[in-house]
Amino acid sequence: MLASSELTPASCSFGWKFSGFCWFRRVDVPPDKMVPLQKRDQFDNLEKHTQWGIEYLEKYTKFVKERSEIETNYAKQIRNLSKKYQPKKNSREEEESKYTFCRAFLTTLNELNDYAGQHEVIAENLTSQILSDLSRYLTELKAERKSHFHEGRKAQQHIESSWKQLESCKRRFERDCKEADRAQQYFEKMDADINVTKADVEKARQQAQMRHQMAADSKGDYSAYLQKFNQEQNEHYFTVIPNIFQKLQDMEEKRIERLGVCMKTFADVDRQVIPIVGKCLDGMTKAAESIEPKADSKQVVESYKSGFEPPGDVEFEDYGQVMKRTASETSLSKEGKEKTASKSKGKLWPFIKNKNKGSGPEDFSHLPPEQRRKKLQAKLDELNKDIQKEMDQRDALTKMKDVYVKNPQMGDPASVDPRLSEISQTIEKLQSEVQKFEGWLAEVEERMPSKSDTQRRSGLYETQNSTTVSNNCAQDRESPDGSYTEEQNSETQVKANIAPNPTSTTPEFDDEFDDEETLPTIGTCKALYPFEGHNEGTIAIAEGELLYVIEEDKGDGWTRVRRNEDEEGYVPTSYVEVFLETNAKGAMTYI
């Protein structure tokens, strides 16, 4: 057994005083009374401590998981809030988009949506950078801890087994020594007794010698095993166990270090999104600063200004003259006065509610002049767009008909006539609508007050029309209930400046190609066979040649292609392999 003076602070073993993860022999136990196998080791304490460390790491993992769930739920609630207050897809949205404060609020909702996205990023990074890493590490840590303690218990069982064998050798040696001593005493007793035969004495002597030999053998075995045990014990307490304890110490330090890294990452995940969150908040601030109260109030003025003339002065009605009336006054004079009074009341249009609600008549005569002018102008713009659309279709069909006339094999020209006739009728109908609405618009603009008259009004009823109308005319146009009514005037009708009738002479095919704008490319094609292109409007191609597609097959078996800026024409669709671009309308690849 080693003395306490032979141990250094680096010596580590079971049964030694615990200091850190190193072990020292207890000074309160004498070396000669030390029992190596007595349960004074700290394996149980270390096992409890390392298990607590793993449970603490699991607790931190649960904490991060719950924080990630909070961020996810918060982001979801923020997104739902932003979506809830987004403007609906209706006419009211178009109305709201005119005002700066509405656009600012919409920008704030969009920035808030991006803000919610950053909290989703936090939740995602917490999961990927901490939770996933900790889950893998916990599995490895548990396996490593189990391996170290299994190794320690195995070493402990080995030294305990050696100790038991040493004790067995010691007891056998002790027993053999006692047996030899008794055999020696018996031999000496037999040798001293004169009554014992020589054979008995010899037998006792041989027995004593055999016992002595057995004791000597037991002593040798005990001595050899004691030396072996001391060597194993020295290796156990100074090499095996210190190594196991060092591994446990390294494992524990690595666990603590990993926990610190995760805590740092926990803060960095938030810090990474701070700049983007700042940009979202800056966007909200910028949106708030972009609000222009004067511009919004001007929009209100433009939206609701009526264009009515302010009512004239109310005349004084002297009811005192009733007492001075003569008997010659007739009921006709009374009736005239009543009409005058009712007329003066009709002039107070701002105080009379408009009874015409709903969509109103086709000429918008139920609206105030300015609002009516805006509605009529919008209707005219819409009609002109429809006319232009129909004219474009007519021009396209006219070109196709010319191609069919010059190239009968491409199609029947008569097949286009029904559609051309239908388009012509539609254009005529739209032209008549345009003339009707332009007449109403001219009438409204003629009766709108001049700019000089409007300078006397308040800002709410301000207008910029240039037509001068007297106060009496404006008052005469008012209906008894205060609504605005139109007078029919055939002299104010204005004819629309519309393109000639589609049934007029059709331009030549070549002139159409020269004057029209260059069509955009919608794809490419590869010639499968050569085509001569002798007919007018076609183009010759060689086998394997690559060309640009500018107009796909309309069902007539011909595709319009371009070789360069000056060379374009039709080729048979079956002669080429067409590759339309994916963003082209109805794009597809076919042969």
Secondary structure by P-SEA (a helix, b strand, c coil): cccccccccccccccccccccbbbcccccccccccccccccaaaaaaaaaaaaaaaaaaaaaaaaaaaaaaaaaaaaaaaaaaaacccccaaaaaaaacaaaaaaaaaaaaaaaaaaaaaaaaaaaaaccaaaaaaaaaaaaaaaaaaaaaaaaaaaaaaaaaaaaaaaaaaaaaaaaaaaaaaaaaaaaaacccccaaaaaaaaaaaaaaaaaaaaaaaaaaaaaaaaaaaaaaaaccaaaaaaaaaaaaaaaaaaaaaaaaaaaaaaaaaaaaaaaaaaaaaaaaaaaccaaaaaaaaaaacccccccccccccccccccccccccccaaaaaaaaaaaaaaaaacccccccccccccccccccccaaaaaaaaaaaaaaaaaaaaaaaaaaaaaaaaaaaaaacccccccccaaaaaaaaaaaaaaaaaaaaaaaaaaaaaaaacccccccccccccccccccccccaaaaaaacccccbbbbbbbcccbbbbbcccccccccccaaaaaaccccccccbbbbbccccccccccbbbbcccbbbbbccccccccbbbbbcccccccccccccbbbbbccccccccccc
